[in-house]
């Protein structure tokens, strides 16, 4: 899961695993230095993502979390136009190895 903050001023992107633990890599942007609270509707958001993902091997599902609900935004098969890189770059291979076509 990725959380983008300050997108139009000082863009950061923080990546979390499914237990809301910050991951030890970045994806195109540096991680936010502030602690990002776990969304109230995280479990619902994960279920929505699993449902929308279906049989696709990779899809990014944008969701927006509000105090009373969450909504789905864009779905894309090519985040960053397919050119985004992980740092350290060993994570490109780790994720690539998981991708079964």
Secondary structure as UniProt FT lines:
FT   STRAND          2..5
FT   TURN            7..9
FT   STRAND          12..16
FT   TURN            18..19
FT   STRAND          26..27
FT   TURN            40..41
FT   HELIX           42..53
FT   TURN            54..55
FT   STRAND          60..65
FT   STRAND          70..76
FT   HELIX           79..82
FT   STRAND          86..87
FT   HELIX           90..98
//
